Amino acid sequence: MRRVTGWTGATIVALALCVALTAPLLTRADPFTQDLAHQLTPPAWMASGTSAHLLGTDHLGRDDLARLIYGTRISLLIGLWTILTAGVIGVVLGLTAGFFGGWIDDVVMFTISCRLAIPLVLIALSIVATLGNSLGVVVICLGLLLWDRFAVVARRLTLQFRRQDFIAAAWSAGCSPFHILTREILPNILPGLIVVAILQAATAILLEAGLSFLGFGVPPPLPSWGLMIAEARGGMVLSPWLIAIPGTALFVLVLGLNLLADGLPELMGEWVERRSRYR
């Protein structure tokens, strides 16, 4: 089952990446162009729909399909930059705490406990409300708030590997602590960190959608899925597709990331086994 879920998640994420990379080829419509003469046009499969707008238009006459496709770029970009920012912070703290121990470990664990005691959404709302809602502010804010899992996993794995024989051999060979951390320990804990990164990317995408829904995320007119849902809530009774379409896309992408994270260890083990057989 983990193999099936892993491949399913990988397929969903790969499709999302293809959509993000080939967005101009998938639709000719501009996600920012307004056409008030064709506002709230239903999708093509409905009675009054048209093939010119396959998924209909919003309250400003913007093409929903174009905004959905370009919104994939926003979501994946936020997920990628968030895990890069949070990963650097968390991995450095986790490696340092697990390797050196002592008072350094105590300080890092106290910092992690303080971070876990802080409610994510409230702090994110406060930071964005203070600095202004822009794509860069949202990415930096999420990156500074989602590093704790990286730190916990990196610390736990470092504690396991620092007692191994190859680490003792590296010490005996005169290797520096920096060399041992970056060349011996980090490559061995990388698979676990990749799983954490995928899960944190899903969390970042959900948090960005929530912030955009509340009006403190990506500023309009950028085609964010959370912003699309927020703009459509006023007409959700008469035009339910405006919420259902971006909501479904958000659900499928986050589900794919979670399935990939769940099945990734199995897929990586399979790949290592095939590589060893080939050799």
C-alpha positions as CSV (number, residue, x, y, z in Angstrom):
1,M,0.0,0.0,0.0
2,R,2.8,2.4,0.7
3,R,4.2,1.8,-2.7
4,V,0.8,2.6,-4.3
5,T,0.4,5.7,-2.2
6,G,3.9,6.8,-2.9
7,W,3.4,6.5,-6.7
8,T,0.0,8.1,-6.5
9,G,1.5,11.1,-4.6
10,A,4.4,11.3,-7.0
11,T,2.1,11.4,-10.0
12,I,0.0,14.2,-8.5
13,V,3.0,16.3,-7.6
14,A,4.6,15.7,-11.0
15,L,1.4,16.8,-12.7
16,A,1.3,19.9,-10.6
17,L,4.9,20.7,-11.5
18,C,4.2,20.2,-15.2
19,V,1.2,22.5,-15.0
20,A,3.2,25.1,-13.2
21,L,6.1,24.9,-15.7
22,T,4.0,24.9,-18.8
23,A,1.2,27.3,-17.7
24,P,1.5,29.6,-20.8
25,L,1.1,26.6,-23.1
26,L,-2.0,25.2,-21.3
27,T,-4.1,28.3,-21.6
28,R,-4.0,31.5,-23.8
29,A,-6.2,33.4,-21.4
30,D,-4.6,36.1,-19.1
31,P,-5.3,35.4,-15.4
32,F,-5.4,39.2,-14.8
33,T,-7.6,40.4,-17.6
34,Q,-11.0,41.5,-16.5
35,D,-14.1,41.3,-18.7
36,L,-17.2,42.6,-16.8
37,A,-19.4,41.7,-19.8
38,H,-18.8,38.0,-19.1
39,Q,-18.6,38.0,-15.3
40,L,-19.8,34.9,-13.4
41,T,-20.0,32.7,-16.5
42,P,-20.6,29.1,-15.5
43,P,-18.2,26.3,-16.6
44,A,-18.6,24.8,-20.1
45,W,-20.5,21.7,-18.9
46,M,-23.3,23.8,-17.5
47,A,-26.3,25.0,-19.5
48,S,-25.2,28.6,-20.0
49,G,-21.4,27.8,-20.2
50,T,-19.1,28.5,-23.1
51,S,-16.1,26.7,-24.4
52,A,-14.2,30.0,-24.3
53,H,-14.1,29.7,-20.5
54,L,-13.9,26.0,-19.7
55,L,-14.1,26.6,-15.9
56,G,-16.1,29.8,-16.1
57,T,-15.2,33.3,-14.9
58,D,-15.2,35.1,-11.6
59,H,-17.0,38.2,-10.5
60,L,-14.6,40.4,-12.5
61,G,-14.8,38.3,-15.6
62,R,-11.4,36.7,-15.2
63,D,-10.9,33.2,-16.6
64,D,-11.0,30.7,-13.8
65,L,-8.9,28.1,-15.7
66,A,-6.1,30.5,-16.2
67,R,-6.2,31.7,-12.6
68,L,-6.2,28.0,-11.4
69,I,-3.2,27.1,-13.6
70,Y,-1.2,30.1,-12.7
71,G,-2.2,29.6,-9.0
72,T,-0.3,26.3,-9.1
73,R,2.8,28.3,-9.6
74,I,2.1,30.4,-6.5
75,S,1.4,27.4,-4.3
76,L,4.5,25.4,-5.4
77,L,6.7,28.5,-5.2
78,I,5.6,29.2,-1.7
79,G,6.0,25.5,-0.7
80,L,9.5,25.4,-2.2
81,W,10.9,28.6,-0.7
82,T,9.3,28.0,2.6
83,I,11.0,24.6,3.0
84,L,14.3,26.0,1.8
85,T,14.2,28.8,4.5
86,A,12.8,26.6,7.2
87,G,15.1,23.7,6.3
88,V,18.3,25.7,6.6
89,I,17.3,27.0,10.0
90,G,16.0,23.7,11.4
91,V,18.8,21.5,10.0
92,V,21.6,23.8,11.3
93,L,20.0,23.9,14.8
94,G,19.3,20.1,14.8
95,L,22.7,19.1,13.7
96,T,24.4,21.4,16.1
97,A,22.3,20.2,19.1
98,G,22.6,16.5,18.3
99,F,26.3,16.6,17.6
100,F,27.6,18.8,20.4
101,G,25.0,18.1,23.1
102,G,25.4,19.7,26.5
103,W,24.3,23.3,27.0
104,I,24.0,23.8,23.2
105,D,21.4,21.0,23.1
106,D,19.6,22.5,26.0
107,V,19.4,25.9,24.4
108,V,18.1,24.5,21.1
109,M,15.5,22.3,22.8
110,F,14.3,25.3,24.8
111,T,14.0,27.3,21.5
112,I,12.1,24.4,19.9
113,S,9.7,24.3,22.9
114,C,9.1,28.0,22.7
115,R,8.4,27.7,19.0
116,L,5.9,24.9,19.5
117,A,4.1,26.9,22.2
118,I,3.4,29.7,19.6
119,P,0.2,29.4,17.6
120,L,1.2,29.5,13.9
121,V,-1.8,31.3,12.4
122,L,-1.9,34.0,15.0
123,I,1.8,34.8,14.7
124,A,1.7,34.7,10.9
125,L,-1.3,37.1,11.0
126,S,0.5,39.4,13.3
127,I,3.7,39.5,11.2
128,V,1.9,39.9,7.8
129,A,-0.4,42.6,9.3
130,T,2.6,44.5,10.5
131,L,4.9,44.2,7.5
132,G,2.2,44.1,4.8
133,N,0.9,41.2,2.7
134,S,3.2,40.4,-0.2
135,L,4.6,37.2,-1.6
136,G,8.0,37.7,-0.1
137,V,6.7,38.6,3.4
138,V,4.5,35.4,3.3
139,V,7.4,33.2,2.3
140,I,9.8,34.6,4.9
141,C,7.1,34.5,7.6
142,L,6.3,30.8,6.9
143,G,9.9,29.9,6.7
144,L,10.6,31.4,10.1
145,L,7.7,29.5,11.6
146,L,8.0,26.0,10.1
147,W,11.6,25.0,11.0
148,D,10.8,23.1,14.2
149,R,10.1,19.7,12.6
150,F,13.4,19.9,10.7
151,A,15.3,20.7,13.9
152,V,13.6,17.8,15.9
153,V,14.2,15.2,13.2
154,A,17.8,16.4,12.4
155,R,18.6,16.3,16.1
156,R,17.2,12.8,16.7
157,L,18.9,11.3,13.7
158,T,22.2,13.0,14.5
159,L,22.1,11.5,18.0
160,Q,21.8,8.1,16.4
161,F,24.6,8.5,13.9
162,R,27.1,10.3,16.1
163,R,27.7,7.0,18.0
164,Q,28.4,4.9,14.9
165,D,31.8,3.5,14.1
166,F,32.3,5.5,10.9
167,I,32.0,8.7,13.0
168,A,34.7,7.4,15.4
169,A,36.8,6.6,12.4
170,A,36.5,10.1,11.1
171,W,37.5,11.5,14.5
172,S,40.5,9.2,14.5
173,A,41.5,10.4,11.0
174,G,41.6,14.0,12.3
175,C,38.5,15.3,10.5
176,S,37.0,18.5,11.7
177,P,33.5,18.8,13.3
178,F,32.4,20.7,10.2
179,H,33.6,17.9,7.9
180,I,31.9,15.2,10.0
181,L,28.6,17.1,10.1
182,T,28.5,18.0,6.4
183,R,30.2,14.9,4.9
184,E,29.4,12.1,7.2
185,I,26.2,12.8,9.1
186,L,24.2,15.1,6.8
187,P,24.1,12.7,3.8
188,N,22.9,9.9,6.1
189,I,20.0,11.9,7.6
190,L,19.0,13.5,4.3
191,P,16.2,10.9,3.4
192,G,14.4,11.6,6.7
193,L,14.7,15.4,6.1
194,I,13.3,15.0,2.6
195,V,10.1,13.5,4.0
196,V,9.9,16.3,6.5
197,A,10.4,18.9,3.7
198,I,7.5,17.4,1.7
199,L,5.1,17.5,4.7
200,Q,6.2,21.0,5.6
201,A,5.6,22.1,2.0
202,A,2.0,20.8,2.3
203,T,1.6,22.7,5.6
204,A,3.0,25.9,4.0
205,I,0.6,25.7,1.1
206,L,-2.4,25.3,3.4
207,L,-1.2,28.1,5.7
208,E,-0.8,30.5,2.7
209,A,-4.3,29.6,1.5
210,G,-5.7,30.3,4.9
211,L,-3.9,33.6,5.2
212,S,-5.0,34.6,1.7
213,F,-8.6,33.7,2.6
214,L,-8.4,36.0,5.6
215,G,-6.9,38.8,3.5
216,F,-3.4,38.6,4.9
217,G,-1.7,36.4,2.3
218,V,-0.8,36.9,-1.3
219,P,-2.1,40.3,-2.4
220,P,-4.6,40.6,-5.2
221,P,-4.7,40.3,-8.2
222,L,-2.2,37.4,-7.9
223,P,-4.0,34.1,-8.7
224,S,-3.7,32.4,-5.3
225,W,-6.1,29.5,-4.6
226,G,-6.9,30.8,-1.1
227,L,-7.6,34.3,-2.6
228,M,-9.8,32.8,-5.2
229,I,-11.9,31.0,-2.5
230,A,-12.0,34.3,-0.5
231,E,-13.2,36.3,-3.4
232,A,-15.9,33.7,-4.2
233,R,-17.4,33.3,-0.8
234,G,-20.0,36.1,-1.4
235,G,-21.6,34.3,-4.3
236,M,-21.1,30.7,-3.1
237,V,-24.8,30.0,-3.2
238,L,-25.4,31.1,-6.8
239,S,-21.9,30.3,-8.1
240,P,-20.6,27.3,-6.1
241,W,-18.1,26.3,-8.7
242,L,-16.0,29.4,-7.9
243,I,-15.2,27.8,-4.5
244,A,-15.4,24.2,-5.5
245,I,-12.7,24.4,-8.2
246,P,-9.8,26.0,-6.3
247,G,-10.8,24.1,-3.2
248,T,-10.6,20.8,-5.0
249,A,-7.2,21.8,-6.5
250,L,-5.9,22.7,-3.1
251,F,-7.2,19.4,-1.6
252,V,-5.6,17.3,-4.4
253,L,-2.2,19.0,-4.2
254,V,-2.0,18.7,-0.4
255,L,-3.2,15.1,-0.6
256,G,-0.6,14.3,-3.2
257,L,2.2,15.8,-1.1
258,N,1.1,13.8,2.0
259,L,0.8,10.5,0.0
260,L,4.3,11.1,-1.5
261,A,5.7,11.7,2.0
262,D,4.0,8.5,3.3
263,G,5.3,6.3,0.5
264,L,8.7,7.9,-0.2
265,P,10.7,5.7,2.2
266,E,9.4,2.6,0.3
267,L,10.1,4.1,-3.1
268,M,13.6,5.1,-2.0
269,G,14.3,1.7,-0.6
270,E,13.1,0.2,-3.9
271,W,15.4,2.5,-5.8
272,V,18.4,1.6,-3.6
273,E,17.7,-2.1,-4.0
274,R,17.5,-1.9,-7.8
275,R,20.7,0.2,-7.9
276,S,22.5,-2.4,-5.8
277,R,21.3,-5.2,-8.1
278,Y,22.4,-3.3,-11.2
279,R,25.9,-2.8,-9.7
